[in-house]
């Protein structure tokens, strides 16, 4: 498990410019153009010198030993005079490395760092353009979650999935593992018969007889977007370019929830240009997935907690779809620039949601986002540099970027620009930005320069009103933080006041409330809610048994506060079945506030821990210990 960082070796993440064409054959691949670079504190690779173009994977998934075994063949374009190729690894067992002619390449593995892993240094010959690395994954492969049949929905077959963000691809592929360098890939993956393998690439839609699958991703992507899932998985098409993958036992439920994703793609295209990844499919993973979703190109990974039965939680799918433009198409060059991925994506997500559900509905999302920023600033300190958009992660864990600052403060900046220059002008700028930087990387400084040259320089008043440096290089919430009038929460606040004044649950006016309205209502409840009031709520709304994971999580937090033990069996079931960190961490934190609660949390966690991803395990270990 990760510990506080002790030392970091300086790596280089490339800052990519110049359009890249599809790769039909590795030997015909268009060479990645010569690039400027920004410092990537979290990669030990020398990507700038070796210019990796493409990787071919040939791997076998061994469930018995919970190990991936095989090879990665790298196609390089080394700069003249480059003597070594350096790859990122994390506890990989390197068996041998071969040159193109089959002879062995000398190599050494550097010292291990708890955050970064170890550098794999390979000697290059004068004309080396190809290296094949034979390897096995180690016991602490953070990217991999191996599930027994009992931990799946179907209960009959094992399951494996990967999570590469932020720097975890190096735990299952020796690679230049930084967001600022892109390469194409293909793969041959052998899995046990009866299972289906899927990747962030061109995918099969049904199982084959021998368990050997081939994949191709022609577009160049950063290492963290290489993804793999293996299990008893079936497919159902939505339209000619979208569909749903899930275990057979939940496929119909998943399809019924997601059958609108085809229209969602069209909605996004109308605003930001063509969808450039071929297919947009969604894989509903088992419950151990720690994220809400992961934007792997062509195959979004999604938590089963979005399957509420009423399509009320699909803004998460809108978010992952938005990454097809922001984050995947144009990628932050380093983890310091993470806001360029997530802030743009959160903004586009809300534009998609507005197009489908209206401005009044979307205003609730903007309101909730601002509250999350307020909570984050209060938690980490209003003067902390971690409230800047441009992060400073030197000598620090890159996972520190995953706060609401990168998502919600950053998206608020884009909303401010929209409100200042006008929506049509802003949309035209964004479309041009995505077109001109497609399949490239971007850092904060270059984006600000591009924004000024292509938009703000034409109007000094715009530039003064926005004051972008105060947002990107300044703390907390700037004075010009934009607001969105949210009439629906105003009505919720009236019902909160009525409840505080003694109104019963049945007397509250809650007809047709959305998930967001209920979440706001619960967040505004007083700390002390009596057992009688909790019983009244449950009698009227049956929150303890809701299938809506967002409402369930908020209700269980209030149940812990009020010691409403009627809900505890369902709380335990929820903690055992759900692996999404968004829900797990606040619940375990609330349990840990009291001695009895902490004991209860530890007992649940001891049994539930194997169901959780290593990322979630690490965080909950810290909460309960």
N, C-alpha and C positions, 0 to 999 in steps of 0.2 A: 504494500500500500504506500501511497505517496506520503512523504514527510516534508516539512519545511525545507526549501531549497538551500543547499550549502554552497554550491558553486555552479557557474554556467560558463561553458565555452562559447565564444562568439561564433555565430553562424551567419549565413547570408541567405536572405530570401530575395528572389529576383522580382524586379518591378517590370511587369511585362507590357510591352506595347507592340503594335503591329498585328493586323488581323491574321488568323491562322485558318488554313483550309482543312477539310476533312482528310483523314488518313485512310486510304484504301488499302495500302500495303505498307508495311513497316519501312521497307527499303525506299519507298517513294514518298515517305512523310515529308511535308514541308518543314524545313528546319526552323526551330524557334528563333526569331530574330534576336540580334544583339540587343541587350537590355541594360537599362540603368538599374540600380538596386538600392534597396533600403535595408537597414540592419534588422535581421530577424534573430532575436535573442533566444529563440527556442528551437533552432535547428543547428546541428553540427555539420551538416552537409556542405560541400563546396559546389553547390549547383551552378554558381556563376562561372566556374572553371570547366565543369564537365558537360553542361548543357544537356541534361537528359531529355530525350525526345519521346520515348515510348517504352513501355514495359509489357512484357508477355509473362503472364503467370501460368504455371502448371502445378496445381496443388491438389492434395487429397485431404478431405475432411474426415478425421479419425475421431469418432465419438467415443470409442472405448477408452482412448487415452486423452481425450479432450485436447487435441492437438491438430494443428494444420502443418502438413509436411509437403515440401515440394521445392519449387525454384521460381526465381524472378529473373528474367533475362532483360537487361537494360541496354537500350540503344542510345549511345551518347555521341556528342559532337564536341570533344574536348578542345579547349583553347590550346594553341601551340605552346609547348613547354610544360603542360600540366602533367605532373608525375604521379598523382594519386587521385582516385575517386573516393569520396567520402559520403557514406550513407548514414542516415539515422536508424538506430535499432534500439529495442528495449527488451533485454533478456531473451533475444533470439539465439538459438544454437546454430552457428554457421558451420556447416559440414565441409564445404569446399566451394571454390570459385574458379570458373573456367573462362579462358579467353575464347574467341570465336573459333580458333583452330583446335579446341579441345584440350589444350595444355593448361596446367594449373596456374592460377594467378596468386602470388604471395599476398597475404593480407594479415591485418592485426586488428584486434578489438580494443578500443581504449577503455579508460576507467569508467565505471558505472556511476551515473548521477541519478538520484532518486526521482527527479522530475524528467530529465532529458534522456535518460538511458545512456547508451554508449555509442561512440563513433566507430563505424566499420570503415577502415582505411584499406584500399586495394591498390596495389602497385599497377600502374599503367605502362604498357609498352608504347613505342613511338606512334604506332598506327591503331591503337586500341579504340574501337568504336562499339564494342559489344562485350558485355560481361554477364555471365550466368551465375547467380548466387543460389546455392543449395542450402536449405535451412529448415529448422523446425521452430515452432512457437514455444515459449516458456510457460511456466505456471502462472505468472502474473501478467498475462496478456490482457491488459485493461480493455482493449477494444472488443474482446470476445465474451459473450455470455452463452454458456452451454447449459441447456435446460434438459432435464429428464422428462420422460413422457408425462409424469404426474404433474409437471409444472406447465403443461400446455393445456389448451382448451380441449383437444381431442383425447388426451391421456393415453395415446397409443404409440407415439413416435417421438424421438428426441428432436431438439431444435437448436439451432445456432444462429445468432445474428451478430453483426459487428456495429460498433459506434466509433468512428474515426475522429470526430471533432472533440477536442481541439488537436492534440498531438499524439493520438493513439494508433494511427495507422502503422507507425513504426513498431508496434507490438505484434503485428502479424505480417508485415511486409517490410523488408529492408528498403528504405526509400528516402528521397529528399523530402522530408515531412514538414513542409512549411507552406502556408497559404499563398505565397507569392510566386510559386513556380508551378507551371502546368505541363502536363504530358498526357498523351493518349495511352490507352491500354487495351489489351485483349487477354483472355483467360480461358484455360481449360480446367474445369473443376470436377473432381470425382467425389461422389457422395454415396452413401449406402443405397442400395436399390429400394425403390418405393418412396424415395424422398425427392423433392424438387429443389434445385438451386437457382437463386436469383441474384443479380448484381445490379449496380448502377450503370447499366449498359443495355444493349439489345437483349431481350429476355425471351425465354421459352414461355409458353402459356399452358403447357401440360407436361407431365412426367414422361420420361423415356424409360426404356427397358433396362439399360445398363448403368444408369446413374452417372453418366459422363455428360457434362454440359459445356458448351463453348459460348463465349461472350465477346462482344466488341464494343468499345467506346471510342469512336473516331475523334470526337472533340477533346481538346486538351483541358484537363481539369486538375486541380490541386489534389494532393494525396489524401486529404481528409475526406474527400468525396468518393473515394473508392469504397464500396460497400458490398457485403455478402450476407445472404440469408439462406438457410437450409432447413427444410422441415417438411411436414405433411401439409402441403400448400396447394390450393386450387385457385382457379382464375375465372372471373366473369367479366365480360366486356360491357362497358357503358356505351361507347361509340367507337368510331374507327381509330381513334388514337388515345382513348382513355379506358381504364378498367380497374378492377379491384382484385387483389390477391388476399387470401386469408386461409386459415385452417378450414377444412370443409364444414366443421360443426358450426362455424359462425359466418360462413361466406354469405349466406342470404341476408343475415342481419347487417353485415358490413355493406353489402351492395345496396340494400334499401336505404341505408344512411347516406351513401356516397353517390347515388345515381345522378346527382347534379353536377359532378365534377367536369363533365364535358362542356357544359354551358359556362362554368366558372372559367375555364381556359379561354373561351371566346370572349368573355367579359374583360379579362386581363389584356388580351391581344388588342382589343379595340382602343385601349388607352396607351399601351406601351410597345406595340409592335408585335411582330410574329413570334410565336413560341418556337424556339430554335433547337429543341432537344428531341424531336421526333414524337415519342410517346410521353404521356403523363399518367403513370399508373401509381396506385397507392397500395402499399402492403400493410395490413393490420397485423401487428406483431403480438406475440403473447404478452402477458401483463408485466413481465420483468423489464420491459423497455423503460429506461430512466427518463427519457425526454417526452415532450408532447409529440414532436415530430422531428424528422431529420430529412433535409432537403436533397437527398442523394439524387443526382440527375437521372431522369427517366423513371425512377422508382422511389417515391417518397415513402419513408418508414413512418408509421403513425401508431400512436398508443391506442389500445382498445377502449380507453376511458372516454373517447369521443363518441362512442356508440350509445348515445342517450335514448335512442328510439324516436326522437322528434326533430333531428337535424339541427338542434339548437347550439351545438358546439363546433360547427364546421368553419368558424373563422380560423381555426387552427389549420385546416386544409388550405384556406385562402392564403395564410401566411407561408406555408411551404411552397405553394404554387408561385407566390410572389418572388421567392428565392430564384426562380428560373430566370429572372431578370437581375435581381440584386443579390449578390453573393455567389451565385453559380456563373452567371454570364459575365458580370464584373465583380471581382473578388478583392476584398481588402488585402493589401500586400503583406501585412503582418498582423499578429493578434492585437497590437497596439491600435490598429485601424479597424477593429471589429465593428464599430458603429456604422461604417460604410456598408457592411453586410446587413446588420439587423435593423438599423434605423430606417434605411430605405425600404426594407422588407415590411416592417411594421406599418409604415406609411402606405405602401401599396396594398397591403392586406386590408386596411381600412377603406381604401378607395374601392377595392373589389366588393367589400361588404356593403358599402354605401350604394354601389350600383345595384346590388341584389336586394337590399333590405331598407334602403332609404337613409336620409341624413339624420332623422330623429333617432333611429336605432343606433347608428354609428356614433352619434354624439356620446352615448353611454360608454363606448369603448375609449374615446378620447378622455372622458372624465376619469374612468378607472385607471387609465395609463398615467394621468397626472398624479393621482393619489399614490400610485406605486412609486413614482419618482420621489414624491414627498417622503414616503416611508423609507426609501433607500437612502436619501440624503440624511434623514434623521438618524438612521442606523450607522452609517459610516462617517458622518460628520460633514457639515456644509462646506468646510474649507479643505476637505480631503481632495487630493489630485485624482482620486478614483471616481470623483464626480465629474471630471473632465470627459469630453468625448474622446479625445486623443489620449490613450492610456500610456503609462510608463511602466512597462512590465519587465524591465531589466532585472535579472536576479529574482524573478518572481514566477509563480505558477500562472500559466496562460489562462487557466480556467477562471481566474479572477475577473475576466471580461464578462462573464455571464451574470450581469446584474441588469436591473431595469434602466440603467443609464444608457447602455448601448442600444436598447430597444426603444424606450419611451421618451427619454430626453432627446435622443437623436431624431425620432420621428416627429417630435414637436418642433424641432428646428425646421424640418421640411414643411410642416404645416404653416409655420410662420412665413416661410418664403412664398408658399402658395397664396397666403392671405395678403402678402405685400405686393407681389407682382401680378397676381391674378391666376386663376386656375388654368386657363387656356395657355397662357405664356409658360407657366411652369410645366405643364404636360408636354408641350413642344420641346422644352429644354430636356426633360427626362428622356424622352424618346430619342432625341439626338445623342444624349450622353450614352445611353445603352447601345445605340447603333455604332457610334464611333469607338467604343471601348469594348465591344463584344469579345469574349474569350480572352480578356486581359485582366491584369491586376491594377489596383489603384490605391494610393495612400492619401492621407488627409491633406498633405501639402499640395499634391498635384490636383486633388479635387477642388480645393479652394481656388487655386489658380484657374482651373477650367471654368468654375462657376463665375468667377469675376470676369474673365475674358469673354465668355459666351452669354452672359446674362447681366450681371450686376453693374459692370462698367458703363452700361448704356444709361444708367440712372443713378446718380450719386445719392439721391434721397432713399432709394431702395437699399443701397449699401449701408447707409447710416442707420436706417431703421432696423435692418437685420443684425448688423454688428457680429458677423460670423465668428470672429476670433474669440469673442466673449463666450460663445457656445462651445467651440472646439477646444480652446485652451483656457477655459475659465471654470470655476467651481459652481456646484449647486445649480439652482434655477436662475437663469438670467432675468433681469427686470422685465424684459419684453416677452416672457413666456406666453404663448398664445392660449386663449381660452375658447371653448366651444360651448355654447348655451345648451344645457341639457335639461329639458323640461320634464323628461320622464323620471329623472332622479329627484326632481323637486317634488313630484307627486309621491314618490317613495318616502321622502323625508317627512311628508305630512303624516304618513301611516306610522312611521317610527315615533313621531311625537304622540300620536294617538295611543300607541302601545305603551309608551312611557307614562301616559296619563291614566292607564288602567284599562284600555280597550282589550277585549278578548280577541283571540285569533280569528274567530268566526266573524267578528265585527269589522275586521280590517278590509279595505277595498283593494284586493290583490288580483282581480280577474284579469287574465291574459298577461300576467307578468312574465317577462323573459327571464332566462337564467341570470342575466346581468342585474336585473332589478332585485332579484332575490339575494344575490351576493351583496349588493349594496345595502339592502335591508339588514342582513345579518351582520355586516361589518359595522353598522351604526348602532347595534343593540348595546345596552349598558353591560358592564362587566358582570353585574349581578342579575341574572335571570333566574327566577325561582323555579323549583321543581314543578310546582303547579302550572306555571306558565309554559315550561317545556312540555309537559304532558298535554296541555291545551293545544300547543302548536302541532304536536305529533298527531293528536286526535283529528285535527282539521286537515293537515297537509301531508301526514305520513312521511315526514322527512327521513326518518330512520331507515325506511325501506326504498328511498328513491333510487332510480337507476341513473340519475344525473350525477356524475362523479364530482362536478364542481360544487353543486349544492350539497351533496353528501359530505364532502370534505369540510365545508364551512359549518355545516350542522354538527359534525362530530367535534370540531374545535369548540363550539359553544357547549356541547354536551360534556366535554372534559371540564370546562370552566365551571359549569353548573353541577357537576357530579351527577349527571342524569344517566344513571347506570342502566336504564332500560335500553339505551342505545349502545352499550358497550359490546354486546355480542356482535352486532353489525359492524362496529368500529374495528374489532379484532379481525373479522372477516375481510373488511376493506383493506386493512394493513397487510393481511396475508396475500390478498389477491392482486393488489395494485402495486406497480413498481415505479410509477412516475414520481420523480423527485418533487415536483410542484406540490403534490399532496402529502407525500411522506414526511418531508422535512418539517413543515409547520405542525403536523400532528404529533410527531415525536418531540418536537420542541415544547409543545403545550403539555404533553404528558410529563416531560422532564422538569416542569416547574414545581411540582410537589413530590415529596418522598414516595407517597403511595403511587402517584402517577408514573414516576420514573421506574419503580419496580414493575408495574404493569407493562410499561413500554419495553423494558429489558426482557421480560418473559415472552412477549409477543415477538420481539425482534430475534430472539434466539431461535425460534421456530421459522420465522419468515425470512431470515437473512439469505438463505440459499436461493430464494426467488428473486433477489434484487441484483441488479447490475453492479459490478465492482465500483463504479462511480458513486452509486447510491450507497453502497456499503461503507465506503470511505467517509461520506458525509454523516451518515447516521452513527457510525462508530464515534465520531467526534461529538455528536449531540449527547449521546448516552454515557459516554465515558468522561 
